[in-house]
Amino acid sequence: MKNIFSTILLASGLMLSAQVGINTDSPKAKLDVNGDLNLRDKIAVLDVTDNTLSLGNNDQLLVSQGEGYPPIWKTLRIPEYEPNKFYLIFNNSFSDRVGIEFLYSEQPNTTTSKAATFTKGANFSSLSGFKKIEGLSQKISVFSNESKAYFQFETVVQANFAANGATDTSIDYACGIFVDDKLINLRQSNLKASSAQYPFLTHNQIGFVANLSKGDHTVSVACSRLASYGNSTNRRLAIGTNTSNNINDFVAQSSLKVDVYEVPQVFNTIIK
């Protein structure tokens, strides 16, 4: 009789407090377990939309939605990596509609071969006459000691030549791709006058660098006016912008695409 009475008192207390404590006298939730919890069967979550119990699917986790909301089952989308293989880890593209312009007076004064003046790894500050296309200077991140970074640069180059058709009137220019202000790729070209007024051309180049150090790096693009020939000394050269209204900033804009492939070594935390 005494045991029955105690059981009734315990049940009454539980109903009044609406909290159950295991190995604790002061539960802080409806069920408060102070110690290890061993589940031998299954966990079900009430789906409030249709008032049914959901057991989740294989490999799903129970995730909190915050205070006042029931937890839900979530699937983690974790890619599978094979060892010693490269995977695309970083991919982005940037554009710039401001561009850069050069007058004849901004050509570097040099009598040596233009090609001989450029070497891979040269510092930006050592290259006379180069201007950066500011909108293409961006930060990229590398997480592995084994990486391959590819850069694709495209722009429009224009000069305000008159429509004289003299092919000996032209301007040499060069554009370089830099990582942390170190030259990793350079292309030289020449824009010639033609029978059309204000001629322009599309400039494309692809750069590559392997095994950048882990951490953040800055990629940038810079160009220079190298030499002028014929009746071009009083003409402007524009890269990524226009010298006249026959093309607009949308057509003339510059773009830079960056792809970084890595052999994964560092994996960011999925759940905080």
Phi, psi and omega in degrees: 000322180295319180295320179296319180295319179296319179297319179297318179296319180295315179297322179295319179297319179296320180292325181288319183278335182058024178223142179238129178244131175249119183066026174208141179269352182229074180299142181249011176208174180299328171225116183238112181254118178260087182147191181289148178237123180242114179262125183260349183231249188226162175248132179237144179241134180286124175273107187290344181289322180232011174060040178239162179268134180245126179266357182075179180247171179301135179072013176271155178244152176272121187240135179287143173257007180104170184299133178089358181237144181287152176291160180226159176278135179229145176260127176276126179262088183255118179291148177264126182252135173268142183295146174065022176243146180274141177228148178288112184257322181232134179212125179201164177220149185225156179221161181212131179248005181273311177070191180220155178230154180226135169266168178300326182291347182267006176287138175292140180273104180213144180252355179276166178302134181299320180297326183287344183277353185245130177226146179298136181090357179298142180282142181306320183294342181270354183262105184293137173085359181277138175238139179276143169275099196302322183293347180262002175276110187221158179269138172233158182238141178235134186245359185226153176286341178250108183212158174224120182249129180244139181231127178242116183248135178221139178203178176243134179246130183222146173233149181271055176288147172283163181278076182248348178069009181277106185288347177279356174267114184199171180225130171273142177214168177216146175232138181234148173256132185238144169237121185054040178066018174253131183290123178244347179198142179214142175228133176252148179206180184220132176254121184257152171288158181212190178287346179268148177279144178053061181291155177213162178220160176264128181253128178232143172204152181235129179246159183214140174214139183250148170056052170297151178295151179295140180127194182271143177224159178245123176260142180211163179232134178221150181227164180215148170273124188261314185201156179233144183227149178065217184273057182235003184292337179256019184251147178271149173242129181239136178233119182078011175209189184237158174255357180205179184266015178280346168226152180255180185291337177292316180290321187275352189300157177260151176220151178222124178250134183236127174234126177242117177258138182222153163274108190301132176230333182240129180242122180291150179298134181272318181243131179263000000 
